[in-house]
Amino acid sequence: MRIGFGLELRQQQKQLLAPRMIQSMEILQLPILELQERIEKELQENPILEMREEDPDLPEEPVEREDSDAPTMEEKTLVVNEKDDNNVADFERMAELDSQVPEYFDDSPRVSSGRMEEDSDRKHDAMSNVASRSESLHEHLEGQLGELDLDEELRQMCERIITSLDTNGYLAASVEDLLPPDADPKQIELAHKALAMVQKLEPAGVGARDLRECLLLQLTPRMRMYEEIKTLVEGHLEDLRDNRLPHIQKKTHYSIETIHEAWDEMRKLHPKPGSEFNVGFVPTVKPDVLVDRDENGEWRVQLEDGRTPSLRISEYYRSRLMSEDATVDEKNFIKRKINSAQWLIESIEQRRSTLLRVTQAILERQKRFLEEGPESLEPLRMAEVAEKVGVHVTTVSRAVDDKWMQTPRGLFALRKFFIGGTLNDDGEEVAWDAIRVKLQEIVEKEDKKNPLSDDDLVALLKNTGLNVARRTVTKYRQKMNIPSSRHRRDWTT
């Protein structure tokens, strides 16, 4: 290995992304709620940015934008030149800002104090309406435990068992695993007594070590068909899982109808009693685009950004930049913040333009979906939309990422409209979603006493002109939670 100093000429290719391009991609990828949060953050951090005050009496409506001639990021000019040339060009360009970019710089009044208070009240109300953290399973059980008159040693053992339960309310470990290795018989007896105590708490079935014990803990003699259900739970859970009802009939001498009836009653029991306490945070989904028909019956796309603040650059700081008494540090600070502000404004406009054009391209291809339903979804790839819009495929991917479209048929993720397909007998492409809809329709109409096998499903799909491999049918059937033919069979006579 040679180690030394020297000069070396090396040719390399590197791709460097300008900071404004990175910011543009980040803004494009944000859904509408996160974009609003980002704007709020920038308004707090950048004093140059201001929010245009809109007329509060006007209704807030989706904004429809025509953007076919919208300038690209590269066609726009920076407000401030970053070269170290004594900033002569900067001051000349700043003097002409009003004529160059009138939509950014105007003399409209700043946001009134009343409007600021109104916005503050709206945010306070929103925070007040946020759901509080729900009670956990452990808290629920410990609350019940506190109401019981137990000696301290037994109480501590019960608490140890409660803290060892999983999120479904099961005790995954054995009772002995909760004790020290040298535990004496008295301690083991105490642990079993504590487990029995925990299993009497609500919800019923908590503290079980397996499904069978969980269901048995929920049974009471007052229940309808108590004896039949107890027999099925104690000895035939696996047979029920595999739909082996004739085998159960032979062992228990129950009729198929009785087994079905007891099975229906058993389904009222909760196999995971602790899961009701596992309600996590459900994110709010807000559409980024709206699709509806205009007065002529044509489909139109509108951006749902009526509540997105409209931004402008502060007239005060623009004046300070031109002021003779402003220090060099102050001017440098203002110029940096102006650059940052304009980058943000341009990125937001670029996002609107790109999202609108991409959605329009999707809509042109998927009109039949809106008019006829999911079975009419057309195969569509991002590369096709990228070519039509005139952007890179990664731009399309960012534009549709975590974005939602509100349609007369419901709320859909934009990514749903990008789907592969296969060819039918006529040589036309058919989307996989259409095949899944047809598969579901066939299964729903089958004779449950003689359900269709996967080979039968392949043959029936072929009769409709859809050539699908058996393994594909099996994969889709499993993804759609459709049981196998054996599990779908109805044994009642």
BELGI-V521405 format. One record per pair of residues at least 12 apart in sequence whose ideal C-beta (glycine too) atoms are under 8 Angstrom apart, sorted by the first residue. I is the first residue (numbers start at 1). J is the second residue. Records with the same first field share a line. If there is no record, write none. Layout:
I = J + J
This chain:
19 = 343
20 = 73 + 343 + 346 + 347
21 = 73
23 = 343 + 344 + 347
24 = 73 + 343 + 346 + 347 + 350 + 351
25 = 395 + 398
26 = 347
27 = 344 + 347 + 348 + 350 + 351
28 = 347 + 350 + 351 + 354 + 355 + 395 + 398 + 399
29 = 398 + 399 + 401 + 402
30 = 351
31 = 286 + 288 + 402 + 403 + 404
32 = 286 + 287 + 288 + 304 + 305 + 308 + 403
33 = 284 + 286
35 = 305 + 308 + 348 + 351
36 = 307 + 308 + 309
39 = 308 + 309 + 311 + 344 + 348
40 = 309
42 = 341 + 344
43 = 309 + 311
46 = 337 + 340 + 341 + 344
47 = 314 + 317 + 337
48 = 313 + 314 + 317 + 334 + 337 + 338 + 340 + 341
49 = 311 + 312 + 313 + 314 + 341 + 344
50 = 110 + 111 + 311 + 312 + 313 + 314
51 = 111 + 309 + 310 + 311 + 312
52 = 108 + 309 + 310 + 311 + 312
53 = 108 + 109 + 110 + 111 + 112 + 115
54 = 310
56 = 115 + 118
60 = 306 + 307
61 = 306
62 = 290 + 302 + 303 + 304 + 305 + 306
63 = 302 + 303 + 305 + 306
64 = 300 + 301 + 302 + 303
65 = 303 + 352 + 353 + 356
67 = 352 + 353 + 356 + 357
68 = 357
70 = 349 + 350 + 353
72 = 350
73 = 346 + 347 + 350
76 = 346
77 = 100
78 = 339 + 342
79 = 93 + 94 + 97 + 101 + 313 + 338 + 339 + 342
80 = 93 + 94 + 335 + 336 + 338 + 339
81 = 93
82 = 339
87 = 331 + 335
90 = 335
91 = 322
94 = 318 + 321 + 322
95 = 322
97 = 318
103 = 312
104 = 312 + 313 + 342 + 345
105 = 312 + 313 + 315 + 318
106 = 312 + 315
107 = 315
108 = 312
134 = 277 + 279
135 = 277
136 = 277
137 = 165 + 167 + 169 + 206 + 274 + 277 + 278
138 = 162 + 163 + 165
140 = 202 + 277
141 = 162 + 165 + 198 + 201 + 206
142 = 159 + 162
144 = 201 + 202
145 = 158 + 159 + 162 + 198 + 201
148 = 197
150 = 197
153 = 190
154 = 190 + 193 + 194 + 197
157 = 178 + 190 + 191 + 193 + 194
158 = 194 + 197 + 198
160 = 178 + 194
161 = 175 + 178 + 191 + 194 + 195 + 198 + 207
162 = 198
164 = 178
165 = 206 + 207 + 274
166 = 274
167 = 274 + 275 + 277 + 278
168 = 272 + 273 + 274 + 275 + 278
169 = 203 + 205 + 206 + 207 + 208 + 214 + 272 + 273 + 274 + 275
170 = 207 + 208 + 209 + 210 + 214 + 274
171 = 195 + 207 + 208 + 209
172 = 209
174 = 209
175 = 188 + 191 + 192 + 195
176 = 188 + 191
178 = 191
179 = 191
195 = 207
199 = 217
203 = 270 + 273 + 274 + 276
204 = 217 + 218 + 270 + 273
205 = 217 + 218 + 269 + 270 + 273
206 = 273 + 274
211 = 237 + 271
212 = 233 + 234 + 237
214 = 271 + 273
215 = 233 + 266 + 269 + 271
216 = 230 + 233 + 234
218 = 269 + 270 + 273
219 = 233 + 269
223 = 265
224 = 265
225 = 261 + 262 + 265
228 = 254 + 258 + 259 + 261 + 262
229 = 262 + 265 + 266
231 = 252 + 254
232 = 248 + 252 + 259 + 262 + 263 + 266
233 = 266
235 = 251
236 = 248 + 251 + 252
240 = 263
242 = 486 + 487
243 = 483 + 486 + 487 + 488 + 489 + 491
245 = 259 + 260 + 491
246 = 491
256 = 491 + 492 + 493
257 = 492
260 = 491 + 492
285 = 404 + 411
286 = 304 + 404
287 = 304 + 404 + 405 + 406 + 411
288 = 303 + 304 + 305 + 355 + 403 + 404 + 405 + 414
289 = 301 + 302 + 303 + 304 + 355 + 356 + 359 + 403 + 404 + 405 + 406 + 414
290 = 302 + 303 + 304 + 405 + 406
291 = 359 + 363 + 370 + 405 + 406 + 407 + 408
292 = 407 + 408
293 = 408
299 = 363 + 367 + 370
301 = 356 + 359 + 360 + 363
303 = 352 + 355 + 356
304 = 406
305 = 352
308 = 348
311 = 341 + 344 + 345 + 348
312 = 345
313 = 338 + 341 + 342 + 345
317 = 334 + 337 + 338
318 = 338
320 = 334
321 = 334 + 335 + 338
351 = 399
354 = 389 + 391 + 395 + 399
355 = 399 + 403
357 = 389
358 = 385 + 389 + 391 + 396 + 399 + 400 + 414
359 = 405 + 414
361 = 385 + 388 + 389
362 = 380 + 385 + 400 + 414 + 417
365 = 378 + 380 + 384 + 385 + 417
366 = 378 + 380 + 417
369 = 409 + 417
370 = 407 + 408 + 409
373 = 409
374 = 433 + 434 + 437
375 = 433 + 434 + 437 + 438
376 = 434
377 = 417 + 419 + 431 + 433 + 434
378 = 421 + 429 + 431
379 = 419 + 420 + 421 + 429 + 430 + 431 + 432
380 = 417 + 418 + 419 + 431
381 = 418 + 420
382 = 396 + 397 + 400 + 418
385 = 418
399 = 414
400 = 413 + 414 + 415 + 418
401 = 415
419 = 431 + 432 + 433
420 = 432
421 = 434
422 = 435 + 466 + 467 + 468
423 = 467
424 = 465 + 466 + 467
425 = 465 + 467
426 = 465
430 = 466
432 = 476
435 = 461 + 466 + 468 + 476
436 = 476 + 480
438 = 461 + 464 + 466
439 = 457 + 461 + 473 + 476 + 477 + 480 + 482
440 = 480 + 482
442 = 457 + 460 + 461
443 = 457 + 477 + 482 + 488
446 = 488
448 = 488 + 489 + 490
449 = 489 + 490
450 = 489
451 = 485 + 486 + 488 + 489
452 = 485
453 = 485
454 = 470 + 473 + 474 + 477 + 484 + 485
455 = 470
456 = 485
457 = 473 + 477
458 = 470 + 473
461 = 473
